[in-house]
């Protein structure tokens, strides 16, 4: 039996420079090399200093004896820095990759050394392997355009604001619960209700606690007003905009069981910027692909991967329950009741399978115009206005 080393099967072009970024808030670590088996040249640069990066690239080409016009391949991990660095590198003529952090292989020992220098060296080695033909070495993130990224801001801000509003409500209820009081609903009448609340002995709330509750309520009002403004802006865009993305939102709203928030997020996060995706790609993007485990005689299913967009994954599960309720005659709903109709746990497992099938059906509906079998349509204006427009 003959063994072939990985480095022998991968051919690296020595005329290229490979660069890996380890991005920090104050400092960036840069690892340069021209191929496998060579110790990386490590340099540091101030964070977000583009001119310093270009200067280090020029010095690295001189150090390795490469011509000034030699191609440069770079990579960095997806994270807080987003995609601006990727766009700048492409504008400078540098071939860049954004890799998924969770897909980077690591040593499985219980304790292993880890620092920015080691991480940068690991990244540049994997970059060489990737360009040498080992494309399965990691998962590459598809960077959205600046316009597509901007379209995501509205619904993502709405999600953050709604979480913040819930936090304010829970804090108000928690402060009252600590005094033995319970207020079921927090609304605009709360300041009028507050003076009438009494403790167990009939005494009013303390002045400092009352002042804190009022300030907390004012923060709740501010967040609630911003939420209403954003929702009004979203309804206005759906009514008036003629962009391709909003056209797709209207198409999804034409299906019963799909509301404004769901249709908007699906299009702006997925269908508005990506087209003609197959069912495996859609499932992987949302993190609903299976993860089997098999070793010898042991075989079990570990559930879905949860490696995709968590916002869309949560949304699709909610839409699947809405679909079962509002589209009882569709083939997907009948399949769900036939396959998972018995048992509470089986329905919870089955709703994830239905969510994946529903996502594929939405993709076919938007790309090819195929209405899901048995699904009922409605007017999108009814959902926007609460009534059928004249």
Number of C-alpha atoms within 10 A of each C-alpha: 2 4 5 7 8 10 13 9 11 16 15 18 12 14 17 19 21 27 30 28 22 22 22 14 10 9 14 20 21 26 27 28 24 26 24 20 9 10 13 22 15 17 15 16 18 16 15 16 11 13 11 14 19 13 11 16 20 15 14 23 22 12 10 15 10 18 12 12 10 12 15 19 22 24 24 24 22 18 12 9 14 11 17 11 15 20 15 13 19 13 10 10 11 17 16 20 22 20 20 17 15 12 13 14 12 10 8 7 7 5 7 8 8 8 8 15 16 14 18 26 24 17 24 28 24 21 26 25 22 16 16 17 13 15 13 10 14 18 15 17 13 11 16 14 12 11 9 17 14 11 18 16 12 16 19 14 14 19 14 12 18 16 13 16 20 15 13 21 18 13 15 20 18 15 16 19 12 9 12 11 15 14 14 7 10 16 12 12 9 14 15 9 11 15 11 9 15 14 13 9 6 8 9 14 17 9 9 9 12 17 12 13 21 16 12 16 22 15 16 22 16 12 20 17 12 15 19 12 12 16 17 12 13 17 14 12 13 23 16 9 11 10 10 11 19 20 17 22 25 20 19 24 26 20 22 19 21 20 18 18 16 19 23 27 21 21 24 23 21 20 22 20 16 14 12 13 16 11 16 12 13 22 23 18 19 24 19 24 20 15 13 12 11 10 7 5 5 7 10 10 10 10 14 17 15 17 16 16 15 14 14 19 22 13 17 25 20 16 22 26 18 16 23 19 13 17 21 16 14 16 13 23 22 16 12 16 14 10 12 19 13 10 8 10 9 12 17 13 12 17 20 21 19 24 24 24 18 20 22 19 18 22 24 19 16 20 14 10 11 12 15 17 11 14 18 16 15 14 16 25 17 13 17 19 11 9 11 12 10 4
